Amino acid sequence: MQSLIAQWHGEAVVTAYDEPTGTWIFIAIHDTTLGPAMGGCRMNVYSSPEEGLRDAMRLAEGMTYKWATIGFELGGGKSVLAVPRPLQGRDREGLLERFGRLVALLRGAYACGPDLGTTPQDMVVIARETQFVHGGARDGRTLDPGPYTALGTFTGIRAALGHLFGEPDVAGRTVLVQGIGDVGVPLSRMLTDAGAHVLLTDTVAGRAEEVARDLGGEVIAPELAYSTVCDVYAPCAVGATLNQETIPTLQCRIVAGCANNQLAQDQDAERLHARGILYAPDYVINAGGATALPLLDRGDHTEEQIRERIRGFEVVLGEIFSEAAERDESPLRAAARRVERVLAKKQQSKGQ
Ligand code: PHE
């Protein structure tokens, strides 16, 4: 863990060991140039605490890029609860409360929200201990960022189709959705409603079948996710599904999904580019939830205004794709350049 932290370009990692549950807690604060850190809290069983730390650090970096892209005055941060086994009931609540107290100690330097493995209900538990939590309850109803992230992803798929085929409409296109969770479900519904042919896959047995019955999509075995012919591959589960092994086998024209850290390495963006596959940078296309959560909490935006802002991703991604095409580079580079411009401008205005 020492060398992981030493090599990291972030600002700080807050670490705790939760004795009652045997959980390692990591709060990674990557960059606060734009404002205090905010990012989701992931709960997961990792092969080692180091893997949890690594995930927190990479995810925090992604949040810096996400906030800069969507123009929020927030910094990149993320927390990981590296649980030894899936936790339920009182064990889970206890851990979340103790985590909430740790977040409270930071007095706003980091604010959390839901992510893979945590739910809006979990945020309600954390909120017993700290006000620096988003996506819990508001006016008695729980706030799920999933449908907003799904809208952003749907919008991003349109942008990619528009760039590649000159027509953003998803009707008649085949989209493979990998990971049928809080985003995968609403995304699949939007796609089917808009006339797309949806292929569903999930590593949890029966999950894709259940949703396919409801939506009328087609189920694909998990191991075929990287080699099935489709227009769009939408990774909506864990990260690093795009790597040296999978990229050569892909049979899609576009990669556009909501998972964080889709690329095992930045270099994989070049691999996709070399294969002529258009890649929608993850932190741009999946920023719908991040857009909605602070706005919902501020309470000064209507539902329609929030959705309109998320639909604006179509323009942002369109610009990123065009800039990348002009320079014959991967969209990841074009997106990163935008972020660097935003951060540099802020640094300048701070007189640093
Ligand atoms: N975890 C989601 C994301 O990475 C939603 C979220 C955004 C949660 C911002 C907290 C803060 O975008």
Boltz pocket constraint, residues with backbone or C-beta under 6 A from the ligand:
constraints:
  - pocket:
      binder: B
      contacts: [[A, 38], [A, 39], [A, 40], [A, 41], [A, 111], [A, 112], [A, 113], [A, 114], [A, 115], [A, 116], [A, 134], [A, 135], [A, 145], [A, 260], [A, 286], [A, 287], [A, 289], [A, 290], [A, 291], [A, 293]]
      max_distance: 6.0
